[in-house]
Amino acid sequence: MADIHQLNGNLYRALMEKNPKDVLGFLPVDEGPLHKITIHKDTVLHMACYSKQCDLALELLQLLPPSLNQRLANSKNDVDNTILHEVATYNAMTDVATEILNRAPELLTARTSLERHLSFGRSGTGKMKCSSY
């Protein structure tokens, strides 16, 4: 168990330090960008998007094989935010949003545990570019 905690710590640190080389180097082969690294069930891809690392998020999506698109659509943290919910908090992530929606269009209608629809939450925070999809 200590090994997984060390891996998660290394990934989290690399993400927070905005060190994409280390993030990519620490990614587990089996889960890749969908590996959960926080106690809140955020994946590496969630955290890359949350920390506004557009290029890294796009690179992580490129590493994700099409066979994992359904898992991408089902990946939620403990408050039911999908990866698209994280992307929609930052207007500069429209390329990432487009790539995610090309892979998992059903995310457009996903709701949080508060039953909030993606466009409701994002338009309420002024993130209208992502809400216009």
N, CA, C and O atoms as a GROMACS GRO file, in nm:
protein
  532
    1MET      N    1   0.082  -0.120   0.000
    1MET     CA    2   0.000   0.000   0.000
    1MET      C    3   0.087   0.126   0.000
    1MET      O    4   0.048   0.228  -0.057
    2ALA      N    5   0.202   0.119   0.063
    2ALA     CA    6   0.290   0.236   0.068
    2ALA      C    7   0.334   0.277  -0.072
    2ALA      O    8   0.353   0.396  -0.099
    3ASP      N    9   0.351   0.179  -0.160
    3ASP     CA   10   0.394   0.210  -0.296
    3ASP      C   11   0.292   0.294  -0.371
    3ASP      O   12   0.329   0.387  -0.443
    4ILE      N   13   0.163   0.264  -0.354
    4ILE     CA   14   0.059   0.341  -0.423
    4ILE      C   15   0.053   0.482  -0.367
    4ILE      O   16   0.031   0.578  -0.442
    5HIS      N   17   0.073   0.497  -0.237
    5HIS     CA   18   0.073   0.631  -0.177
    5HIS      C   19   0.192   0.712  -0.226
    5HIS      O   20   0.181   0.832  -0.250
    6GLN      N   21   0.306   0.646  -0.240
    6GLN     CA   22   0.424   0.715  -0.291
    6GLN      C   23   0.403   0.755  -0.437
    6GLN      O   24   0.436   0.867  -0.476
    7LEU      N   25   0.347   0.665  -0.517
    7LEU     CA   26   0.317   0.696  -0.657
    7LEU      C   27   0.221   0.815  -0.666
    7LEU      O   28   0.245   0.909  -0.742
    8ASN      N   29   0.113   0.811  -0.588
    8ASN     CA   30   0.016   0.919  -0.590
    8ASN      C   31   0.078   1.051  -0.545
    8ASN      O   32   0.049   1.156  -0.601
    9GLY      N   33   0.165   1.044  -0.445
    9GLY     CA   34   0.234   1.165  -0.399
    9GLY      C   35   0.326   1.221  -0.507
    9GLY      O   36   0.331   1.342  -0.527
   10ASN      N   37   0.397   1.134  -0.575
   10ASN     CA   38   0.487   1.178  -0.683
   10ASN      C   39   0.407   1.241  -0.798
   10ASN      O   40   0.446   1.344  -0.852
   11LEU      N   41   0.297   1.178  -0.834
   11LEU     CA   42   0.213   1.233  -0.941
   11LEU      C   43   0.154   1.368  -0.901
   11LEU      O   44   0.156   1.463  -0.979
   12TYR      N   45   0.102   1.375  -0.780
   12TYR     CA   46   0.040   1.499  -0.732
   12TYR      C   47   0.143   1.612  -0.727
   12TYR      O   48   0.116   1.724  -0.771
   13ARG      N   49   0.261   1.582  -0.675
   13ARG     CA   50   0.367   1.682  -0.666
   13ARG      C   51   0.407   1.730  -0.806
   13ARG      O   52   0.422   1.851  -0.829
   14ALA      N   53   0.424   1.638  -0.898
   14ALA     CA   54   0.461   1.674  -1.036
   14ALA      C   55   0.353   1.761  -1.100
   14ALA      O   56   0.384   1.856  -1.172
   15LEU      N   57   0.227   1.729  -1.075
   15LEU     CA   58   0.117   1.809  -1.129
   15LEU      C   59   0.117   1.950  -1.070
   15LEU      O   60   0.103   2.048  -1.142
   16MET      N   61   0.132   1.960  -0.938
   16MET     CA   62   0.128   2.090  -0.873
   16MET      C   63   0.250   2.176  -0.909
   16MET      O   64   0.241   2.299  -0.910
   17GLU      N   65   0.361   2.111  -0.937
   17GLU     CA   66   0.482   2.183  -0.979
   17GLU      C   67   0.483   2.208  -1.130
   17GLU      O   68   0.578   2.265  -1.184
   18LYS      N   69   0.377   2.165  -1.196
   18LYS     CA   70   0.362   2.180  -1.342
   18LYS      C   71   0.482   2.124  -1.417
   18LYS      O   72   0.544   2.191  -1.500
   19ASN      N   73   0.512   1.999  -1.383
   19ASN     CA   74   0.624   1.928  -1.442
   19ASN      C   75   0.569   1.810  -1.525
   19ASN      O   76   0.563   1.697  -1.477
   20PRO      N   77   0.530   1.838  -1.651
   20PRO     CA   78   0.468   1.733  -1.732
   20PRO      C   79   0.557   1.612  -1.757
   20PRO      O   80   0.507   1.499  -1.767
   21LYS      N   81   0.686   1.633  -1.766
   21LYS     CA   82   0.777   1.520  -1.790
   21LYS      C   83   0.768   1.419  -1.676
   21LYS      O   84   0.761   1.298  -1.700
   22ASP      N   85   0.767   1.467  -1.553
   22ASP     CA   86   0.754   1.376  -1.439
   22ASP      C   87   0.616   1.313  -1.432
   22ASP      O   88   0.603   1.195  -1.399
   23VAL      N   89   0.511   1.391  -1.463
   23VAL     CA   90   0.376   1.334  -1.463
   23VAL      C   91   0.371   1.216  -1.559
   23VAL      O   92   0.324   1.109  -1.522
   24LEU      N   93   0.419   1.236  -1.679
   24LEU     CA   94   0.416   1.129  -1.780
   24LEU      C   95   0.506   1.012  -1.738
   24LEU      O   96   0.475   0.897  -1.767
   25GLY      N   97   0.615   1.042  -1.672
   25GLY     CA   98   0.706   0.937  -1.628
   25GLY      C   99   0.650   0.851  -1.515
   25GLY      O  100   0.683   0.732  -1.506
   26PHE      N  101   0.567   0.909  -1.430
   26PHE     CA  102   0.510   0.836  -1.317
   26PHE      C  103   0.378   0.766  -1.349
   26PHE      O  104   0.330   0.685  -1.269
   27LEU      N  105   0.319   0.795  -1.465
   27LEU     CA  106   0.188   0.736  -1.497
   27LEU      C  107   0.192   0.584  -1.495
   27LEU      O  108   0.278   0.523  -1.557
   28PRO      N  109   0.099   0.523  -1.422
   28PRO     CA  110   0.093   0.376  -1.426
   28PRO      C  111   0.045   0.329  -1.563
   28PRO      O  112  -0.044   0.389  -1.623
   29VAL      N  113   0.104   0.223  -1.611
   29VAL     CA  114   0.074   0.173  -1.746
   29VAL      C  115  -0.071   0.128  -1.757
   29VAL      O  116  -0.137   0.156  -1.858
   30ASP      N  117  -0.123   0.059  -1.656
   30ASP     CA  118  -0.257   0.001  -1.668
   30ASP      C  119  -0.369   0.104  -1.670
   30ASP      O  120  -0.463   0.090  -1.748
   31GLU      N  121  -0.361   0.208  -1.588
   31GLU     CA  122  -0.469   0.308  -1.582
   31GLU      C  123  -0.435   0.437  -1.653
   31GLU      O  124  -0.525   0.510  -1.695
   32GLY      N  125  -0.309   0.467  -1.666
   32GLY     CA  126  -0.266   0.589  -1.734
   32GLY      C  127  -0.329   0.713  -1.673
   32GLY      O  128  -0.331   0.728  -1.551
   33PRO      N  129  -0.382   0.804  -1.757
   33PRO     CA  130  -0.437   0.930  -1.709
   33PRO      C  131  -0.563   0.916  -1.623
   33PRO      O  132  -0.605   1.014  -1.560
   34LEU      N  133  -0.622   0.797  -1.619
   34LEU     CA  134  -0.743   0.777  -1.539
   34LEU      C  135  -0.712   0.719  -1.401
   34LEU      O  136  -0.803   0.680  -1.328
   35HIS      N  137  -0.584   0.714  -1.367
   35HIS     CA  138  -0.542   0.668  -1.234
   35HIS      C  139  -0.585   0.771  -1.130
   35HIS      O  140  -0.557   0.890  -1.146
   36LYS      N  141  -0.651   0.727  -1.024
   36LYS     CA  142  -0.697   0.816  -0.918
   36LYS      C  143  -0.582   0.845  -0.822
   36LYS      O  144  -0.517   0.754  -0.771
   37ILE      N  145  -0.559   0.976  -0.798
   37ILE     CA  146  -0.443   1.013  -0.716
   37ILE      C  147  -0.478   1.088  -0.588
   37ILE      O  148  -0.390   1.109  -0.505
   38THR      N  149  -0.604   1.129  -0.570
   38THR     CA  150  -0.636   1.203  -0.448
   38THR      C  151  -0.738   1.126  -0.365
   38THR      O  152  -0.803   1.034  -0.413
   39ILE      N  153  -0.751   1.167  -0.240
   39ILE     CA  154  -0.851   1.105  -0.153
   39ILE      C  155  -0.992   1.140  -0.198
   39ILE      O  156  -1.089   1.079  -0.154
   40HIS      N  157  -1.003   1.238  -0.287
   40HIS     CA  158  -1.132   1.279  -0.340
   40HIS      C  159  -1.162   1.211  -0.474
   40HIS      O  160  -1.256   1.250  -0.544
   41LYS      N  161  -1.083   1.111  -0.508
   41LYS     CA  162  -1.101   1.030  -0.629
   41LYS      C  163  -1.078   1.107  -0.758
   41LYS      O  164  -1.135   1.073  -0.862
   42ASP      N  165  -0.994   1.210  -0.753
   42ASP     CA  166  -0.956   1.282  -0.875
   42ASP      C  167  -0.852   1.200  -0.950
   42ASP      O  168  -0.760   1.144  -0.890
   43THR      N  169  -0.868   1.193  -1.081
   43THR     CA  170  -0.770   1.123  -1.164
   43THR      C  171  -0.657   1.220  -1.200
   43THR      O  172  -0.664   1.340  -1.174
   44VAL      N  173  -0.554   1.165  -1.260
   44VAL     CA  174  -0.444   1.249  -1.309
   44VAL      C  175  -0.500   1.350  -1.409
   44VAL      O  176  -0.461   1.467  -1.408
   45LEU      N  177  -0.590   1.305  -1.494
   45LEU     CA  178  -0.650   1.396  -1.594
   45LEU      C  179  -0.736   1.503  -1.527
   45LEU      O  180  -0.733   1.619  -1.568
   46HIS      N  181  -0.814   1.466  -1.424
   46HIS     CA  182  -0.889   1.566  -1.347
   46HIS      C  183  -0.795   1.676  -1.298
   46HIS      O  184  -0.820   1.795  -1.315
   47MET      N  185  -0.686   1.632  -1.237
   47MET     CA  186  -0.593   1.728  -1.174
   47MET      C  187  -0.519   1.812  -1.277
   47MET      O  188  -0.492   1.929  -1.252
   48ALA      N  189  -0.485   1.755  -1.391
   48ALA     CA  190  -0.420   1.834  -1.497
   48ALA      C  191  -0.515   1.944  -1.544
   48ALA      O  192  -0.473   2.057  -1.569
   49CYS      N  193  -0.642   1.910  -1.556
   49CYS     CA  194  -0.742   2.009  -1.599
   49CYS      C  195  -0.768   2.111  -1.489
   49CYS      O  196  -0.776   2.231  -1.515
   50TYR      N  197  -0.782   2.063  -1.368
   50TYR     CA  198  -0.808   2.152  -1.254
   50TYR      C  199  -0.695   2.253  -1.236
   50TYR      O  200  -0.719   2.368  -1.201
   51SER      N  201  -0.572   2.209  -1.260
   51SER     CA  202  -0.456   2.297  -1.245
   51SER      C  203  -0.424   2.374  -1.373
   51SER      O  204  -0.317   2.435  -1.385
   52LYS      N  205  -0.516   2.370  -1.469
   52LYS     CA  206  -0.511   2.451  -1.591
   52LYS      C  207  -0.390   2.424  -1.679
   52LYS      O  208  -0.331   2.516  -1.736
   53GLN      N  209  -0.353   2.297  -1.690
   53GLN     CA  210  -0.240   2.256  -1.773
   53GLN      C  211  -0.294   2.199  -1.904
   53GLN      O  212  -0.302   2.077  -1.922
   54CYS      N  213  -0.328   2.288  -1.995
   54CYS     CA  214  -0.393   2.250  -2.122
   54CYS      C  215  -0.309   2.152  -2.203
   54CYS      O  216  -0.359   2.048  -2.246
   55ASP      N  217  -0.182   2.184  -2.224
   55ASP     CA  218  -0.097   2.098  -2.307
   55ASP      C  219  -0.084   1.959  -2.247
   55ASP      O  220  -0.090   1.859  -2.318
   56LEU      N  221  -0.066   1.954  -2.115
   56LEU     CA  222  -0.055   1.824  -2.048
   56LEU      C  223  -0.186   1.747  -2.060
   56LEU      O  224  -0.185   1.627  -2.087
   57ALA      N  225  -0.298   1.814  -2.040
   57ALA     CA  226  -0.428   1.747  -2.051
   57ALA      C  227  -0.447   1.687  -2.191
   57ALA      O  228  -0.493   1.574  -2.205
   58LEU      N  229  -0.410   1.764  -2.293
   58LEU     CA  230  -0.422   1.712  -2.430
   58LEU      C  231  -0.329   1.592  -2.451
   58LEU      O  232  -0.367   1.495  -2.516
   59GLU      N  233  -0.209   1.600  -2.398
   59GLU     CA  234  -0.115   1.489  -2.411
   59GLU      C  235  -0.166   1.364  -2.339
   59GLU      O  236  -0.153   1.253  -2.389
   60LEU      N  237  -0.224   1.385  -2.220
   60LEU     CA  238  -0.280   1.272  -2.146
   60LEU      C  239  -0.396   1.209  -2.223
   60LEU      O  240  -0.410   1.086  -2.225
   61LEU      N  241  -0.478   1.291  -2.285
   61LEU     CA  242  -0.589   1.237  -2.365
   61LEU      C  243  -0.538   1.157  -2.484
   61LEU      O  244  -0.597   1.055  -2.521
   62GLN      N  245  -0.427   1.201  -2.544
   62GLN     CA  246  -0.370   1.128  -2.657
   62GLN      C  247  -0.318   0.991  -2.613
   62GLN      O  248  -0.315   0.897  -2.692
   63LEU      N  249  -0.278   0.979  -2.486
   63LEU     CA  250  -0.229   0.851  -2.435
   63LEU      C  251  -0.343   0.753  -2.406
   63LEU      O  252  -0.321   0.633  -2.391
   64LEU      N  253  -0.464   0.804  -2.400
   64LEU     CA  254  -0.580   0.723  -2.365
   64LEU      C  255  -0.633   0.651  -2.489
   64LEU      O  256  -0.678   0.716  -2.583
   65PRO      N  257  -0.628   0.519  -2.490
   65PRO     CA  258  -0.677   0.447  -2.608
   65PRO      C  259  -0.829   0.459  -2.619
   65PRO      O  260  -0.897   0.475  -2.518
   66PRO      N  261  -0.883   0.452  -2.739
   66PRO     CA  262  -1.029   0.459  -2.758
   66PRO      C  263  -1.105   0.357  -2.674
   66PRO      O  264  -1.221   0.381  -2.638
   67SER      N  265  -1.042   0.246  -2.644
   67SER     CA  266  -1.110   0.142  -2.564
   67SER      C  267  -1.144   0.192  -2.422
   67SER      O  268  -1.225   0.131  -2.353
   68LEU      N  269  -1.082   0.301  -2.380
   68LEU     CA  270  -1.109   0.356  -2.246
   68LEU      C  271  -1.200   0.478  -2.250
   68LEU      O  272  -1.216   0.546  -2.149
   69ASN      N  273  -1.260   0.507  -2.365
   69ASN     CA  274  -1.350   0.623  -2.375
   69ASN      C  275  -1.469   0.612  -2.280
   69ASN      O  276  -1.512   0.712  -2.223
   70GLN      N  277  -1.523   0.492  -2.263
   70GLN     CA  278  -1.635   0.475  -2.170
   70GLN      C  279  -1.591   0.500  -2.027
   70GLN      O  280  -1.665   0.559  -1.947
   71ARG      N  281  -1.473   0.455  -1.995
   71ARG     CA  282  -1.420   0.481  -1.860
   71ARG      C  283  -1.396   0.630  -1.840
   71ARG      O  284  -1.418   0.682  -1.730
   72LEU      N  285  -1.350   0.700  -1.945
   72LEU     CA  286  -1.335   0.845  -1.940
   72LEU      C  287  -1.470   0.910  -1.908
   72LEU      O  288  -1.477   1.000  -1.824
   73ALA      N  289  -1.574   0.864  -1.973
   73ALA     CA  290  -1.708   0.919  -1.950
   73ALA      C  291  -1.758   0.892  -1.809
   73ALA      O  292  -1.833   0.972  -1.753
   74ASN      N  293  -1.716   0.781  -1.751
   74ASN     CA  294  -1.763   0.743  -1.618
   74ASN      C  295  -1.675   0.792  -1.504
   74ASN      O  296  -1.711   0.775  -1.388
   75SER      N  297  -1.561   0.852  -1.535
   75SER     CA  298  -1.468   0.896  -1.430
   75SER      C  299  -1.521   1.021  -1.362
   75SER      O  300  -1.533   1.128  -1.421
   76LYS      N  301  -1.553   1.004  -1.234
   76LYS     CA  302  -1.603   1.115  -1.152
   76LYS      C  303  -1.528   1.116  -1.020
   76LYS      O  304  -1.486   1.012  -0.969
   77ASN      N  305  -1.512   1.236  -0.965
   77ASN     CA  306  -1.452   1.243  -0.833
   77ASN      C  307  -1.561   1.226  -0.727
   77ASN      O  308  -1.675   1.193  -0.762
   78ASP      N  309  -1.529   1.248  -0.600
   78ASP     CA  310  -1.627   1.217  -0.496
   78ASP      C  311  -1.744   1.316  -0.487
   78ASP      O  312  -1.838   1.292  -0.412
   79VAL      N  313  -1.741   1.425  -0.562
   79VAL     CA  314  -1.857   1.514  -0.571
   79VAL      C  315  -1.924   1.500  -0.708
   79VAL      O  316  -2.001   1.587  -0.749
   80ASP      N  317  -1.893   1.392  -0.775
   80ASP     CA  318  -1.951   1.358  -0.906
   80ASP      C  319  -1.911   1.452  -1.018
   80ASP      O  320  -1.981   1.457  -1.120
   81ASN      N  321  -1.803   1.525  -1.004
   81ASN     CA  322  -1.755   1.607  -1.115
   81ASN      C  323  -1.680   1.518  -1.213
   81ASN      O  324  -1.590   1.443  -1.176
   82THR      N  325  -1.721   1.527  -1.339
   82THR     CA  326  -1.649   1.456  -1.444
   82THR      C  327  -1.526   1.539  -1.482
   82THR      O  328  -1.508   1.651  -1.433
   83ILE      N  329  -1.444   1.484  -1.566
   83ILE     CA  330  -1.328   1.557  -1.614
   83ILE      C  331  -1.373   1.681  -1.692
   83ILE      O  332  -1.309   1.785  -1.687
   84LEU      N  333  -1.484   1.668  -1.764
   84LEU     CA  334  -1.536   1.783  -1.838
   84LEU      C  335  -1.580   1.895  -1.744
   84LEU      O  336  -1.567   2.013  -1.780
   85HIS      N  337  -1.630   1.862  -1.626
   85HIS     CA  338  -1.664   1.966  -1.529
   85HIS      C  339  -1.540   2.047  -1.492
   85HIS      O  340  -1.546   2.169  -1.480
   86GLU      N  341  -1.427   1.979  -1.474
   86GLU     CA  342  -1.302   2.049  -1.440
   86GLU      C  343  -1.255   2.135  -1.557
   86GLU      O  344  -1.210   2.248  -1.538
   87VAL      N  345  -1.264   2.082  -1.677
   87VAL     CA  346  -1.223   2.156  -1.798
   87VAL      C  347  -1.304   2.284  -1.813
   87VAL      O  348  -1.250   2.388  -1.852
   88ALA      N  349  -1.431   2.276  -1.783
   88ALA     CA  350  -1.522   2.390  -1.807
   88ALA      C  351  -1.499   2.507  -1.711
   88ALA      O  352  -1.563   2.611  -1.725
   89THR      N  353  -1.409   2.491  -1.615
   89THR     CA  354  -1.381   2.603  -1.524
   89THR      C  355  -1.278   2.699  -1.579
   89THR      O  356  -1.246   2.799  -1.515
   90TYR      N  357  -1.224   2.670  -1.696
   90TYR     CA  358  -1.116   2.752  -1.751
   90TYR      C  359  -1.138   2.768  -1.901
   90TYR      O  360  -1.133   2.671  -1.976
   91ASN      N  361  -1.162   2.891  -1.945
   91ASN     CA  362  -1.194   2.917  -2.085
   91ASN      C  363  -1.086   2.872  -2.183
   91ASN      O  364  -1.118   2.838  -2.297
   92ALA      N  365  -0.962   2.870  -2.143
   92ALA     CA  366  -0.854   2.833  -2.234
   92ALA      C  367  -0.849   2.682  -2.261
   92ALA      O  368  -0.763   2.636  -2.336
   93MET      N  369  -0.939   2.606  -2.202
   93MET     CA  370  -0.939   2.461  -2.218
   93MET      C  371  -1.037   2.413  -2.325
   93MET      O  372  -1.076   2.297  -2.324
   94THR      N  373  -1.076   2.499  -2.416
   94THR     CA  374  -1.175   2.458  -2.516
   94THR      C  375  -1.124   2.345  -2.606
   94THR      O  376  -1.203   2.260  -2.647
   95ASP      N  377  -0.995   2.342  -2.636
   95ASP     CA  378  -0.940   2.231  -2.715
   95ASP      C  379  -0.951   2.099  -2.640
   95ASP      O  380  -0.981   1.994  -2.698
   96VAL      N  381  -0.928   2.104  -2.510
   96VAL     CA  382  -0.940   1.985  -2.427
   96VAL      C  383  -1.086   1.941  -2.421
   96VAL      O  384  -1.116   1.822  -2.434
   97ALA      N  385  -1.177   2.037  -2.403
   97ALA     CA  386  -1.320   2.005  -2.399
   97ALA      C  387  -1.363   1.940  -2.531
   97ALA      O  388  -1.438   1.843  -2.530
   98THR      N  389  -1.316   1.993  -2.641
   98THR     CA  390  -1.352   1.937  -2.772
   98THR      C  391  -1.304   1.793  -2.783
   98THR      O  392  -1.379   1.707  -2.829
   99GLU      N  393  -1.182   1.768  -2.743
   99GLU     CA  394  -1.127   1.631  -2.751
   99GLU      C  395  -1.206   1.536  -2.661
   99GLU      O  396  -1.237   1.423  -2.701
  100ILE      N  397  -1.239   1.580  -2.541
  100ILE     CA  398  -1.316   1.496  -2.449
  100ILE      C  399  -1.454   1.466  -2.508
  100ILE      O  400  -1.500   1.352  -2.505
  101LEU      N  401  -1.519   1.570  -2.560
  101LEU     CA  402  -1.654   1.551  -2.615
  101LEU      C  403  -1.653   1.466  -2.742
  101LEU      O  404  -1.750   1.396  -2.770
  102ASN      N  405  -1.546   1.470  -2.818
  102ASN     CA  406  -1.533   1.381  -2.934
  102ASN      C  407  -1.526   1.235  -2.889
  102ASN      O  408  -1.576   1.146  -2.957
  103ARG      N  409  -1.463   1.212  -2.774
  103ARG     CA  410  -1.447   1.077  -2.722
  103ARG      C  411  -1.568   1.030  -2.642
  103ARG      O  412  -1.605   0.912  -2.646
  104ALA      N  413  -1.631   1.122  -2.569
  104ALA     CA  414  -1.741   1.086  -2.478
  104ALA      C  415  -1.848   1.194  -2.478
  104ALA      O  416  -1.861   1.268  -2.381
  105PRO      N  417  -1.926   1.203  -2.587
  105PRO     CA  418  -2.026   1.310  -2.597
  105PRO      C  419  -2.133   1.306  -2.487
  105PRO      O  420  -2.196   1.408  -2.459
  106GLU      N  421  -2.152   1.191  -2.425
  106GLU     CA  422  -2.252   1.181  -2.318
  106GLU      C  423  -2.216   1.266  -2.196
  106GLU      O  424  -2.302   1.291  -2.112
  107LEU      N  425  -2.091   1.310  -2.187
  107LEU     CA  426  -2.051   1.395  -2.075
  107LEU      C  427  -2.120   1.531  -2.077
  107LEU      O  428  -2.130   1.598  -1.974
  108LEU      N  429  -2.166   1.572  -2.192
  108LEU     CA  430  -2.232   1.701  -2.204
  108LEU      C  431  -2.357   1.710  -2.118
  108LEU      O  432  -2.396   1.819  -2.076
  109THR      N  433  -2.419   1.598  -2.090
  109THR     CA  434  -2.541   1.599  -2.009
  109THR      C  435  -2.518   1.547  -1.868
  109THR      O  436  -2.615   1.526  -1.794
  110ALA      N  437  -2.394   1.525  -1.829
  110ALA     CA  438  -2.364   1.472  -1.696
  110ALA      C  439  -2.400   1.573  -1.588
  110ALA      O  440  -2.387   1.694  -1.606
  111ARG      N  441  -2.446   1.521  -1.475
  111ARG     CA  442  -2.484   1.606  -1.361
  111ARG      C  443  -2.396   1.572  -1.241
  111ARG      O  444  -2.344   1.461  -1.230
  112THR      N  445  -2.381   1.670  -1.152
  112THR     CA  446  -2.304   1.650  -1.030
  112THR      C  447  -2.394   1.589  -0.924
  112THR      O  448  -2.512   1.567  -0.947
  113SER      N  449  -2.336   1.562  -0.806
  113SER     CA  450  -2.416   1.508  -0.696
  113SER      C  451  -2.521   1.609  -0.649
  113SER      O  452  -2.617   1.570  -0.582
  114LEU      N  453  -2.504   1.735  -0.682
  114LEU     CA  454  -2.603   1.838  -0.648
  114LEU      C  455  -2.708   1.852  -0.758
  114LEU      O  456  -2.790   1.943  -0.757
  115GLU      N  457  -2.703   1.756  -0.854
  115GLU     CA  458  -2.795   1.756  -0.968
  115GLU      C  459  -2.778   1.879  -1.057
  115GLU      O  460  -2.871   1.920  -1.126
  116ARG      N  461  -2.661   1.936  -1.055
  116ARG     CA  462  -2.633   2.050  -1.143
  116ARG      C  463  -2.578   2.000  -1.274
  116ARG      O  464  -2.491   1.914  -1.279
  117HIS      N  465  -2.630   2.055  -1.378
  117HIS     CA  466  -2.588   2.025  -1.514
  117HIS      C  467  -2.461   2.105  -1.541
  117HIS      O  468  -2.441   2.211  -1.482
  118LEU      N  469  -2.376   2.057  -1.628
  118LEU     CA  470  -2.250   2.122  -1.660
  118LEU      C  471  -2.267   2.269  -1.695
  118LEU      O  472  -2.195   2.353  -1.641
  119SER      N  473  -2.359   2.302  -1.783
  119SER     CA  474  -2.373   2.441  -1.827
  119SER      C  475  -2.425   2.532  -1.716
  119SER      O  476  -2.393   2.650  -1.715
  120PHE      N  477  -2.505   2.478  -1.623
  120PHE     CA  478  -2.554   2.559  -1.511
  120PHE      C  479  -2.438   2.608  -1.426
  120PHE      O  480  -2.427   2.727  -1.397
  121GLY      N  481  -2.353   2.516  -1.385
  121GLY     CA  482  -2.242   2.551  -1.298
  121GLY      C  483  -2.142   2.642  -1.364
  121GLY      O  484  -2.088   2.732  -1.300
  122ARG      N  485  -2.116   2.621  -1.491
  122ARG     CA  486  -2.013   2.698  -1.558
  122ARG      C  487  -2.062   2.837  -1.596
  122ARG      O  488  -1.985   2.933  -1.590
  123SER      N  489  -2.187   2.849  -1.635
  123SER     CA  490  -2.236   2.982  -1.667
  123SER      C  491  -2.249   3.064  -1.540
  123SER      O  492  -2.240   3.187  -1.544
  124GLY      N  493  -2.270   2.998  -1.429
  124GLY     CA  494  -2.277   3.068  -1.302
  124GLY      C  495  -2.141   3.120  -1.258
  124GLY      O  496  -2.134   3.214  -1.177
  125THR      N  497  -2.032   3.063  -1.308
  125THR     CA  498  -1.899   3.112  -1.274
  125THR      C  499  -1.840   3.195  -1.387
  125THR      O  500  -1.722   3.231  -1.382
  126GLY      N  501  -1.919   3.226  -1.488
  126GLY     CA  502  -1.874   3.311  -1.597
  126GLY      C  503  -1.794   3.240  -1.705
  126GLY      O  504  -1.730   3.306  -1.786
  127LYS      N  505  -1.796   3.110  -1.708
  127LYS     CA  506  -1.718   3.033  -1.805
  127LYS      C  507  -1.807   3.000  -1.925
  127LYS      O  508  -1.844   2.885  -1.946
  128MET      N  509  -1.839   3.102  -2.002
  128MET     CA  510  -1.937   3.087  -2.108
  128MET      C  511  -1.883   3.016  -2.233
  128MET      O  512  -1.962   2.956  -2.306
  129LYS      N  513  -1.753   3.021  -2.259
  129LYS     CA  514  -1.702   2.952  -2.377
  129LYS      C  515  -1.731   2.803  -2.369
  129LYS      O  516  -1.780   2.743  -2.465
  130CYS      N  517  -1.701   2.744  -2.256
  130CYS     CA  518  -1.725   2.601  -2.241
  130CYS      C  519  -1.874   2.572  -2.235
  130CYS      O  520  -1.917   2.465  -2.276
  131SER      N  521  -1.954   2.664  -2.186
  131SER     CA  522  -2.098   2.641  -2.175
  131SER      C  523  -2.166   2.648  -2.310
  131SER      O  524  -2.281   2.606  -2.322
  132SER      N  525  -2.099   2.699  -2.411
  132SER     CA  526  -2.164   2.715  -2.540
  132SER      C  527  -2.161   2.589  -2.626
  132SER      O  528  -2.212   2.592  -2.738
  133TYR      N  529  -2.105   2.480  -2.577
  133TYR     CA  530  -2.100   2.357  -2.656
  133TYR      C  531  -2.236   2.304  -2.682
  133TYR      O  532  -2.250   2.200  -2.747
   0.00000   0.00000   0.00000
